[in-house]
Amino acid sequence: GGIIRDGYNGDVDELRDITIHGRDYILSLEAKEREETGIRNLKVGYNRVFGYYYEVSKGQLDKVPEHYTRRQTLVNAERFITPELKEKEDKIIGAEHKLKTLEHELFSVVRETVSSYLPKLQSTAEGIATLDVLLSFANVAERHRYCRPTILEDDTLVIENGRHAVVERILSGENDFVANSLELNGNDKRLMILTGPNMSGKSTYMRQVALIVLLAQAGSFVPADSASIGIVDRIMTRAGASDDLTGGQSTFMVEMSEMAAILDQATPRSLLILDEIGRGTGTSDGLSIAWSVMEYIADTRLLGARTLFATHYHELIDLGNTLPGVFNCHVDVSEQDGDIVFLHRVRPGGADNSYGIDVAKLAGMPDVVVVRAKELMEQIERNKGERRSLVKRSARNMDGQLDLFSEAYAVRIADTIIERLEEADVDHMRPVDAYSLLIDLKDLATKRKRQSGQE
């Protein structure tokens, strides 16, 4: 019920009105009969045996009209029906069922009529949807000063004064959002190591890059002064901290599972947004994992994807001076009267200070906790130099010569290809399964070829 609009069909309107106002009809009929017969205590009743009836006390029986039909005699009253009352009763009692039945019949007729025009309707709907999207793109671009991006087929990703499409609208003033630029390519600038304190804008910067790329490939103008974007085959992100209580996975396990999926599915044409990899475990473990992940991504024989890699492990800054294609940037801050001011400006070079204690002070930590934290940090910083020198000494060579790690990885891929072929039941394999296996083996062969330095 309720699927047919008022005014479309007269019978539906009448039945709907009766369903809603049925009791009012009976009461109005009761008042009408009282007035016409002069029986002041006449009243309408209902039971399952007789349905609706008029009840008249025995002292008023002489006023009962001839068209009243007696149905029941009581001690002090008698009950009557009339043709008009029965007609109303039939309409009221069956109205709801009749309404639903009639509405379904009408709906079926409409549905059959519409189905005959289905191809035209679908084509029109598709055209309207496309027009709606394009008009929305144009409206936003004109109102918020977006630019037309240049789409390329190489590994270029250059954005001049890019902005976050959502955050800049949340800020009250038109010029409150600080725009930042980016330059990535497939050669000397593939992977950016981004350092800076919490709340400085690292996550916003990385996400705005992802949004700009996504908007550009969707056909929209982008929030920037200019943008040249080499097409990416996927945008993969690992950001935020959350656990999976129902699945029994900790924050760190969720992080590692997502990171494993990214490294497995990413290609050299992907864009990776990685925010503080390894922070869910101890410092040594986290640093080691972040370091290894960065080497894997930076190595063109393994991946070589364009990547923004935010971290608080400042020891990794030295990889920007060691690994090919890796470079450092930081989000700038200013110190004024012992306090920090976030400038939200991305600058070249790494940052040696996370200003974590200053952020804790801004958050309202007790002064005694802040002072003690500074004392402890001075002691911890004395050992920081050892970790920095370790990174410099141990960074994996990527000069094109195969090291033991690369050789072992290439052999492992080859073993996997052979194992998959041995396990394949070619006599009972469906064509679609054979095609899927072939695609998987081709991907593995491509990885091995890249790892062996043959590309």
Summary of the structure (lengths in Angstrom):
residues: 455
radius of gyration: 38.3
end to end distance: 66.2
largest distance: 119.6
contacts: 1278
relative contact order: 0.07
helix: 50%
strand: 19%
